[in-house]
């Protein structure tokens, strides 16, 4: 089993700007997070993942860092952070930082020096090139639309940014950059943080020579994943980071690595690789998109058979060789109950079913703030309600191309990153108890019904179901370490699997839709010896022992006779 504390942990992701405002300015802050530690402890959380809290101009909500060793003033001070760290540790919880190593803000002192002249000592901290044929150096497209190159007149050159133009990419071919980043990570570890989520870590190496991507359709820009994602040298750089810095601390690490499958993931997380503990995969996040990446806005219905195939492959390939990081939503994705469940007629049932799925897979589960009460996409009426740079860029880009307004808004309501970024819904008071001031982004209009205070009082709430699931995960070793085996691979409605660890065996049955399919017990499993551990419905008294007629979005977890 190779037991580790981070395998047995439940992680709760906090998006600080939207979690809890203690200062009363409409922006969440560190004192707000500290005020809710008892809530998180009661839920059963072991690790708190804080999205970036560093000093930043906030063009991309903190993922554009201007000072790695200072706190964003709206969030508080370093003293506020130190107190949060102490208070979390005193409750037996750990703090994982979100660290952006692929790029900085264009207001970082390094970049200000870098762009000042071609002979500045920090010029090569970033990736600069002269233009080509009167335009950018190559045809790569940014994740946030348009070219990855931004022209700067100071030196008549272009700098590279895979994301927003305010996020210039660091040059990891420069050893001085690597040394600076290693020193900074050491600084945080000495302070006592318990781990890192490495943002966009798969992109820190670009193809040598920065060649044009294939462009058979002669488009102005094209996605060039193969030229800046998961290249071989990324592993060398991560092994050096591990051996020189991370190895010396008992911490957890998770990398954001889009564009790979489980076999490639083992290059990052294999037990002998000396790189990362786990990575976030994106394959299940692409199931409702016509194509990965920019194609996310071109929506198609997701398919349960495809979800089974993707998740089963990750579960089986990594078993006994690496470790999974499991999630269904985060700050970059829509709310899972609006995406994979039914937020209209079966919000509670489908949210509980998805919780059962998340917390019974092998791997460390990541819960995003509000997921535990079944928060939904807000479906804002107007583009004026949105704040996300990626969403706004997509909107303006599509308007320029002549796409109808309602078609654009339909895609945005489904896929905007702001779907997950509305303020945490604490109670039914003004602004959902998030702040006494007007929040930086509007609260979801359903906060009167969907909020923590109401959920805590209701024994049948989604929140209390999460608590029960987390408690079961801590009680039964099989839920953490058990080997996964898919059942009914071709059933279009039921997702079922077993987990087996030594003398413990688990059966998980999930109905992913609002129909009533029949689950027939496999011959090798005796239903008479099955103990129901948890379900989102009360079992009916007249159930057929060998055939279960599942209710809409029903989930069941059984402990089986060994």
N, C-alpha and C positions, 0 to 999 in steps of 0.2 A: 504493500500500500504506500510505502514511503511517506508516512504522515508528516504534515507541515501545518503550522497554525493558520497560514493563509489559505490552505485548502478547506479548512473547517470553518472559515469565517463567512459571515454575510456582510456584504458591502452596501452602504447606502450613499448614493451620489447626491451631493448638494450643489446646486447652481446658486451661488451666494447672493447674486443680485435679486433673486426672486424667492428666497427662502423665508427670511424674517427680518424686518426692519426695526431695529431697536432705537435708532436715532431720530426717527420721524421725518425723514426727507424723501420717502417713497422708494428708497433703494435698500435692498437687503444688506446686512453687514455682519461682521464677525461676532459682535456682542449678541446679535440676534441668533446666530448659530449656537453660541454658548448657552443662551436661555432655553434652548430646546434639546439639550443633551439628555435630560431625564426622559423626554419623550422617546428619543432614539434608543436609549438603554432599555426602556420598557418594551419597545417593539422587538428587541432582541438583536440589535445591530452590533457588530464587532468592530467594523472599520468604517470610518467616514472618509469618503473621497470628496475633497474640495476642488471644484473647478477653479481656474486661476484667480488668485487674490492679489497678484503682484501689481505694482504700479503700471498703469496703462492708459493710453488715450481712449480706450474702449471703442475702437472702430469695429472690433469683432468680439465684444464683451469679454475682454481680458485675455484673449488668445493672441493679442498683440502687445507683448511685454516691453516696457521701456526701462524697467529696473528689476532685475531678478531678486534682489535682496532688500526690497522695500514693499510696503503694503499700499494698495490702492486707497487713497485718502477716504473715498466714500465708504470703504469697507472698515476703516478704522486705522489702528496703529500696530506696530510690531508688538507692543505691549498687549494689545487686544489678542493678537495671535498667540503669544506666549501663554496667556491666560487660558485660551481655548484649548491649547495643547495640554496644559496641566490638568484642566478640568476633565477633559476626555480621558486622559491617562488615569486619573483618580477613579474613574468609573469603569476601568478595564476596557476602554475603547481606544482604538488607534486612529491616527490621522494619516491619510495618504494625499499627497500633493499632486496637482495636475501641472506637469512641466512641459513647456513648449521649447523643444530643442531644434526644430527645423527652421524657425524664423524668429525674428524679433519685431518690435514696432519700428516704424521709420523714424520715431522720436527717441529711440534708444541712443545713448551717447556714442556707441560704436558706429551706428549708421550715420549719424550726423558728421562724425569725423570721416567716415568712409567716403561720403559723397563730396567732401569739401575739396579734394584734389586727387589727381591720379597718383601722386607720390606720397600721400598720407600713409603712415604706418598701418592704419586700419583699413586701407583701401580693399585689401583682399580678405577682409572678414566677411564680405558679401560677394555675390556673383555679378560682375560687371562685364559688359561686352559692348563693342561698337555696333552700330546698326548695319544692316545688309540690304543693298539695293533700295535704299531710301526708306526702309522699314525696320521692324524689330530683327534681332539676330536669328531667330528661328520661328517656326509656326506653332509652337506649343500653346495650348489653351489652358487658362486658369480654371481652378475649381469653381471660382466665383464669376465666371463668364469673361470673355475677351482674352487678350494676349497675357502670357505670364511676364511680359516685359513692360517696364515703365520707363519712359524717357526722362532723363534729368539733364537740364541744359547746363548745369554748372560745369560738367566735364564732357558734354556732348556724348553721353553714353546711356546705355540702358541697364537697369538692374532687374534681376529675376525675382518673381514672387509667385509661388504656386497658388496662393490664396489671394487676399485683397492686396491692392497696391500699397496699402499701409503696412504690409507684412513681408518685408524683404527676406529672402532665404539666406541663411547663414552658409558660409563656405567651409564645409567639413574637410575639405582638402588642405586647409590651413591649420597646421598644428597649434598655432597660437589660439585659434578659436576653440579647438578641442580642449586645450589646457584651461582656458577660461571657464568653459562649461563644467569640466571636472571639478575645478576649485569651487565653483558655485554649488554644485551638488553636495560636495563634502560639507560645505557651510550649513546647508539645511539639515543634513544627517547629524552633524554635531549638535545641532539645536534640538534634535530628538524626534524628527518626523519619522514615520514608520513605513514609508514607501512612496512610490511615484507611479502615476499614470503618464506615460510618455506620449504626448500628442504628436500625430503625424510622423512617427519615428521611422516609418518605412520609406520616407521621402528624403532622408538626409543626404543621400548620394544620388547624383545625376550622371547620366551617361557621358562618358569621356568625349569631349569635343562638342557637346550639346547639339547633336545633329538634328535636322528637320525630321519630323515624323512622316510616315507614309501618308499621302494626301491625294488619293485617286480622284476625289471629287473636287479638288482644287478649292477647298474652303479657306477662308481667311485664317482660321485657327483650327487645330484638331487636338483632341485628347491624346496624350502621349504617355500613358501609364507605364508602358514597358521601358520608357527612357528615364523615369524618375521614381519608380516604385519597386521596393524589395530587391534592389541590385545587390550583387555579392558582397561588395565592400561594406554594406550596412552591417553585416554580421561581424566583420573584423572590428569595426568601430564599437559595436556593442560588447564584444568580448573584451576589448580593451577597457571599456567603461566598467564592466563587471569586475575584471581582475584588479584594476587599479583603485576602484572606489566602492562599488556596491557590495562586493564580496565580504568586506570588513564589517558589515552591519546585518542584523537579523531583520530584514525588511521584505516587503512584497513589491513586485514590479509587474506592470501590465502595459503592453504596447498597443497603440492604435495602428493596425496594419491592414489597410484595405487592399483588395485585389489579390488575395491568396486563398488557397485551399488548405485542408488540414495537413497534407504531406509537406507543403512548403512551410506551414506553421511550425512543424517540428524543427526546422532550422533555427527558429527563435526560441522555442520552449522545450525542446528535447532535453531529457534529464542530464545528458552529458554535454550540452552545448555551452553552458556558462554565459547565457545571454539574459533572458527574461523568464519570469515565472509563468506568465500566460499572455495571450494576446486577444484583443477584440477582433473577431472576424465579422465580415459584412455580407456574407453570402445570403443569409436569411433576410437581410435588410433590402436586398435587390430583387426579391421575389415578386414584388408588385410594381416593378419598373421595366420598361421596354428594354433598357440597357443600363449597365452600371454607371455610377457617377452622375454626369449631367443628365442622363436619361431618366433620373429619378422623377422628373416632372412629367414624363410621359407614362401615365399610370395604366397598369393592366391589373385584372383580378389576380390575387395570389392563389396558389393551388396547394392543398394540404399534402398531396403526394410529393410535390417538390420540397415542401418544408420538411417532411419526414426524411427525404433523401439527404438533404443538406445537413440537418441536425444529426442524423444517424451516422453519417460519415465522420463528422467531427467527434462524436462520442466514441466511435470504435477505433479510429486511427490514433487518437491521442491516448487512449486507455493504456496505462502502464508504461507510457513513453513520454508523456508531457501532461499538460493540465489545461482545461478549458476555462474561459471567462464567459459566463452565460448572462445574456441580457435580452430584453424585449423592447426597451425604450431607453433613451438618454437625452441629453441636451441637444443632440443633433437630429433626433428622430421624432416622428409623431408619437402621440400617446398610444400605447399598445392596445388598450380596450377599444379605441376608435379605429384601429388598424386591423387587428387580428381577432377582435371580439365584436360585440354588438352594444354600442353605447346608447342606443335608443330604447329597445325593448328588454334587453337582458344585460344591462350594465353590470349589476352585482354578480350575476351568475357567471358571465363570461370573464369578468375580472378575476374572480376566484379560480376559474378553470385555468386561466393563463398563469396565475400565481402558482398553482399546483405544478404546472409544466416547468416553470422557471426553477422552482426550488426542489424538484426531484430529478433533475439531470445531474450527471457527473460534472463537476466543475464548481468554481466559486460563483455564487449568484450575486448579481448587481441590481439593486433596487433603486430606481430614480425617484427623487422627491415627488410625493403626490401619487405615485403608482400604488402605494399601499392603501389609498382611499378611493382608488378608481377614478382619478382625474382624467378628463377627456379633452380632445381638441376643442379650442374655443370657437372655431368657425366665425372669425371676425367678418364684419360686413364689408369693410373698405380696406384698401391698401394703406390708408392713413393709420390704421390700427397696428400695422406691423413695424418691427424695428430691425429685424435681422438683415445684415448686409447681403447675404446670399439671396434671400427672398426679394429684396428691393432691386438688386441687380437683375435677377431673372425677370421681374415684372417690367422694368424699363426696357430690357433687351427684347422681350417678346412684343411689347407695344410698338417699338421701332420696326419690328418685322411684320407688323400688321395683324397679330393674333387678336381675336376678339377679347374684350375685357373680361367677360364672364368665363371664358375658357381658361384664361390665366388665373383668375381668382379660384376657380374650381380646383386647379392643381395646387395652388398655394394653401387652400384650406385643408387639403389632404396631406401635403408633404412639407410645409414650411417648418423650419427649425423652431419658430416661435410657438408652435403647437405645444411644445414641452416647456416653454419659458415663461408662461403666465405665472403670476404670484401663487405661492403655496396657499391653499385654502384651509385656514386654521379654524374659523368659526363663521357664523352667519352675520357678524357685525359688519360695519362699513369696511370696504376693501378686504373682506374675508379675514380680517384680523391680521393681515400681513403688515399693514402700516396705517398710521393715522393720517398720512398725507396721500395725495394722488400718486399711485404707483407709476414707475417708469414705463410700464406697459399695462394695458387694461387687465383686470381680473376676469376670469371666465364667468359668464353670466349665471352659471348653475351653482355658484358657491353657496347659495342659501340651503340647498339640499346636500351638496357634496362638500363636506368639510370634516376636519379632524374631530372637533367637539362632538358632532352628531355621531360619528363613527365609533368613538370611544364609548358612548353610552349604549350603543346597539350591540348586543352579544352576537348577532348574526351579520355584523358588518364585514366588509372587505378587510378593513384594518385588523379586526380580531381574528379573521381567517389567516392573514399573514402571520400574526403572532403565533398562532397554533402551528402553522407550517414550519416556521423557524424553530420553534421548540422541538418539533419532531425531528428536524434535521440535526439538532444537537444531541438528541437522545439515541438515534439509530445510526450506527456506523455505516450501514448499507446505503443510506441516502447520500452520504458524502463519497464513499469509496467504491460502491458497488459497480460491477461491470454491467453495461447497458446492452440489452438485446431487444431489437424491434420486433413487435408482433404485427400481424395484419398489414404488411407493407403496401398492399394495393387497395385498402379500404379508403374511400374518398371522404369519409366523415369522422371515423374514429382513429385516434392516435393512441396506441397502447404499446407499452414496453415493460420489460422486467429489469430489475437491478439485483445483482447477486454479489454478496461479499461473505466469504467463509460460510457460516451456518445461517446467515440472514438472507432472505429473499423478498423482494418487493414487486408488486404488480401495480402499474399506473394505467388508468383508463381515462381518456379525455375525449369528450364529444366536442368538436370544434365548431359546430353549427347549431342552428335552431330547430333541426329535425329531431326525430326520435329513432335513431338506428338501434339495432339489436347487437349486443356484444355476446358472442358465444365463447365460453371458457375453453381455452386450449386443453387438449386431452391430457397433456403432461401436468396440468395444474388442477388440484382437487379443491373445488370451491368450498367444500365442507370444512376444510382446515384453514380457511382464509379469514383473517381478522381485519375488519375495516378500521383503518387508522384515521382517515379524514375523508369527508365528502362535502361538496357544496350544496347538496340536497339531503334531507332526511330520508333514509331508506324506507321504502314502503313495506308494509307487513306481509304482503302477498307476493313477494318477488319469486320468480322462477329461479331455482338454484343454479341451473345450467345456462340460462339465457337471461341477460339483463337488458331490459328496454331502457335505454338512456334518455333522460329528459334533456331539453335544450341546454347546451353548454355544460352538461354534467361532468364532474370529475370525481374519481374515486382512487384512493390509494389503499392497497391491501398489504398486510404482512402475511406471508405464506408460510405454511409448514415447510421446514427444511427437508 
